[in-house]
Structure formats: structure tokens, C-alpha cells
Amino acid sequence: MKDSIGKRFAIYALLTALSLLTLAPFVWMVATSLKPLGEVESSQLLPKLAQPDNYPQVFKQINFARYYANSIFVAAWVTFLTCLTSSMAAYAFARRIWPGRDLVFKLYLATLMIPGVVTMIPNFALMVKLGLLDSYAGLIIPASFSAFGTFLLRQFMLTIPMALDEAAMIDGATPWQIFWNVAMPAARGGLIALAVFTFMGNYGSFFWPLILIKSEGLRTLPIGLMYFDTMYGRATHLLMAASVMSIIPPALLFILLQKHLVRGIQLGAVKG
Amino acid sequence: MKGTRKRHELTVALAFLAPNLIGFGVFTCFPVLYSFFASLSNWNLQNPNQTSFVGFRNYAVLLQDPQFWTYLINTGYFFLGLPFAIMGSLWLAILLNRKLSLGTAYRTLLYIPSFTSGVAIMILWKSLYNPDYGPINETLRHFIDFIGLNGQITPPQWLSSTKNVFGLEIDKPGINPTQFGIGARDALIYMGIWTAIGGNNMLLYLAALTNVPEELVEATQIDGASRWQSFLHVIWPTLAPTTFFIVIMSIIGGMQGGFEQAKVMTNGGPAGTTTTVAYHIYTKAFEEFQVGYASAIAWVLFAIVFGLSLFTWKFGNRAGENG
């Protein structure tokens, strides 16, 4: 459908207005992060004199670098393990034919229905029993098995013809070689999307680290931010500086990889 | 020969499934069963040695507890934002669904809130909502001044107010006229809409809109159908499966939701008005250590989620057949 010039102008104006509305809180956040404490309550949006020293100040007040590192370390491990276990399972579901496959797959999908709150308490008790309370392993291992990831990668792996696997098999390739050289390249887009979603989901994860972590040195970013807010709630300028720093990685990641992410979201849901 | 082949395939498949399957068994299947048994006990984390089987007593206590019903109503209250969020996403998708030279830039900007959502964004909104010097009330005061109603109306107290658009009673199910207004629950809903509107649902609608037969839309418009009619009769039915998926996922997520907001922004208050079932479970299990009782709440929640999904499934499918 061709839109008239007037209509196109109206659409641009509308989208620009909506984008500004979306961005307004972020603008306020950045502006406040540069204010001195005395100006935090002023109604002027911009500081009289920007005070970038708020940013290093955050690192002095709390162990921010440590929280950052913890979040990235844990999220990176969870991402690696999730991608590995999901892609292997997806290969079994998409590229191998075995008795009971469809039934097992349906059961897998059904588990997506189980609310996290149901499994949370027993998992906590399990961590206590295994001695993983207050440890990196306790943050990483339970988060590394995803039914959603298996489902998403299966969708991608179904998009290439089975003849490729058969040809590779005739050439004497082992199942692992077929998995690695045929199925994985087909799932590349999905794998990138899954990796970013898993990383981001874990980077922002709140409930599990909140109940599992007791030591200050093991806090992840969301937990560290929450305690910072509880202790220094009046220091809005420092809180905003910390918040800006903690949303920079997800914002950058999205902007850089958005093509894959958009396709991942759409394929993961619509073609189900 | 065929039998060996089959067995070989099964072995290969199991080998590839094993890592995921074992993890799944340990961290999902086993906990689900365990949680059900826990809900039938008086298990307390502070004296786990005195755990005994109490049958369905937790469930009986729970269903007679007005607190539980109040929190269930709170959870339901947050669904008020859902139609606005979903329709908003659809509207944005329709706006973006054309060749615009800045299309990707707009899409990126609109998506950023949902991608960055979390504790940082909640701390930000807590400041935005500050009734005294937050920018939202600052703006509202200017606006009130501008329309000349200064002194007659005051901006909402946002996160520190128990008021709500239905005038719901504070600590028990019921209506109380003095509670009419805008308060913490509404504040969280607006924040939720801002976060979600340009997020995944918009992307799903954008993908689904590419399936709308354009010739059909044009044909109906040549026949004199209004824009609204062609939306109703061509676009909306084509999008039905996507809408259905979004609604189901939102119900499942929404019933379990509200924990982070409550923990970071309101501590479930004021007067418990932002305590959802999920936050209630957390408080019972990890602050009062009554894990048996908390497990029972979790199972009731599970049953509700399951029931609502089944209902939507049936209702949604019938709507699809008629549409």
C-alpha cells in the first residue's frame, strides 16, 4: 500500500513522538547521573555543571566492579552450557528418527508450562543438600538446562533437508560430525539469539541469586544494585550512575545483534 | 537389520539428549513432584527435623486466609494493563509495518525498555515516581498549573498510595469508596506498559503482519470498506494465532509476576497492595521459612495458571473457528 506524503509525514511524527516518550526516562536517568547531590531534587533537567565523577564514585561506595564481574562470569557460563545442552537435544529431536521422539518432545514442551515458583523451593533445598548454597556453581548449574532453547534450535534445525545428513552419513561421518558440521551451521541464527537471550536473562536474573547468595563478594549486579538502593536510597545521582552502567551491556548487545534476535523471537514463537 | 538400526538411532538420540534430559530431570521434574509432597507437610526451614505429613491442611488454611485472596486480587489487578499493552504493541507494529527509511531505528528505540528491564529500570522508575521531586509529578504540577486548576487537584502519590481505579479495599476483598484514585498498583501498571509495549509482542505482531494478504486489504478498501472494517475483517483474523499466543504467554507470566517490582520498588506495600501471589510465596518461604505452606500456595497458583490456559485455549480456538 502506498501512503500519501501527508500520511507518511504524520506517521513519522507519531513514531518520533512515541520514541521520545520511550526515551524520556533514560534521558532523565543520564542527566541525573551527572548531577551533584544538591541538584538531584531540582526541577531542572540538566545539571548546572556536569559531574562525571559520580561514575567512579559508585566504584568507591560499593564493590561495583566485583558485581559486574560476577554477573558476567555467571551469565557467560550459563550461556555456554545452555547452548551446548540445548543444541545437542535439538539435534536429537530435529535430525534423528527414533521411537517415542514426538511423545518425548511434547512432554518437553509441556514442562514450559510449569511455573518457576513451583520448582524454586525444592531447588533451593537441593542446593542446601548439595552444599551449593552461596556458590558460583549454585548460580550456574540449575540455570543451564532450557526447554525453550531446545525448542528454538529445533525450529532452526528443521529448516534444512534431511538429504544433507544422509549424504554425510554415506561419506562415513559420525553422528557428532553430522551434528557439528550439518545441523549446527543451520542453527547458527538461532544459536546467536539463544545465546544473547540466555546471557541477558541471566545477567538480569534476580530471584535465584537473591535467595541463594549470602556473601557480599558473590553478589551479582541486580542484587548489588538492590542493596545499594536500600543503603544509599537518597543518593539518587549515584544510583542513576550505577543503573546507567548496568544497562549499557544489554543495550549495546541488542543494537549490535538485533537482526538475529528479531528472527529468533519470531521463529521461536510463531512457527511453533 | 532394521531392529539394530532402530536401536542404534535410539542410542544416538539418548546420547545427545542426555545432558539436557538429566539436568531437566534434576532441576524441573524432580522438584515438581517434591514440591507437591512438600505442600502436604508442615516443613519449616528453621526446624526441618520436625517435619510431618499434614495432608491437605495447608490448602484448607490457605483458602480460608483473606490475605491470600487479597493478594490474588492484586495479581488480577495487574492484568488491567494487559489489553492496553497488547493493543499498543499491535498498533506500533502496524505503524512500523511499511517501508520507512528509519524503520529499524524506531524499532530499536522502542525495543530498548523491554531489553534493559530489570532492577536498574525499577530503581529508575522509583525515582521518576517520587511524589515530591520526581519528574512525573513535576510535569503534572506544571500541567495542572497550566490548565488553571492549581489547588483543586493534586498529582497522585504513586508508589506510596493504596488508592486504585476500582476503589478496592486495602487488606480484604471488597470495595471502599475512599480508595478510589491512582496509587501504587496503577503506577506499576504504567511502568509495565512502558516496558512491554515495544518489546517481544510488537516483534511478533510485525512478523505476523507480513502474512496479511495485502491485495485483500486493498480490495476491501476499493469496495468502500473503511480502514477500521478492513482491519476487523482481514487483518485481525489473520493475526488471531499470534494474539492467542501472546495472551496465553501473558497469562502464564502475569499470574507468576510482580515479584521483582514488589521486592525492589515497594516491599509489597503500601499496606500489601502491591503484594502478588508470587511475592507472597517468597515472603512465606524465605522470610518466614514456612516452605510447606509456601509450596501449597505455589500449587494453587499452578492450578490457576493451568486452568486459565485451558480456558483460553478452548475459548481462543472457538473464536478462531468463528472468525
Interface residues (C-beta under 8 A of the other chain):
Chain A: M1 D3 R8 I11 Y12 L14 L15 L18 S19 T22 L23 P25 F26 W28 M29 T32 V40 E41 S42 S43 L45 L84 T85 S86 M88 A89 Y91 A92 R96 I97 W98 P99 R101 V104 Y108 T111 M113 I114 P115 G116 V117 V118 T119 M120 I121 P122 N123 F124 A125 L126 I141 P142 S144 F145 A147 T150 P175 F179 M200 G204 F206 F207 L210 I211 L221 P222 L225 M226 D229 T236 L239 M240 A242 S243 S246 I247 P250 A251 F254 I255 Q258 V262 I265 Q266 A269 V270 G272
Chain B: K6 E9 L10 V12 A13 L14 A15 F16 L17 P19 N20 L21 G23 F24 V26 F27 T28 C29 F30 P31 V32 Y34 S35 A38 L92 L95 L96 R98 L100 L102 T104 Y106 R107 T108 L109 L110 Y111 I112 P113 F115 T116 S117 G118 V119 A120 I121 I123 L124 W125 K126 S127 L128 D132 Y133 P135 E138 W194 G198 N200 L203 L204 L206 A207 A208 E214 V217 E218 P241 T242 F245 M249 I252 M255 Q256 F259 E260 K263 V264 A278 I281 Y282 A285 F286 V291 A294 S295 A298 W299 L301 F302 V305 F306 S309
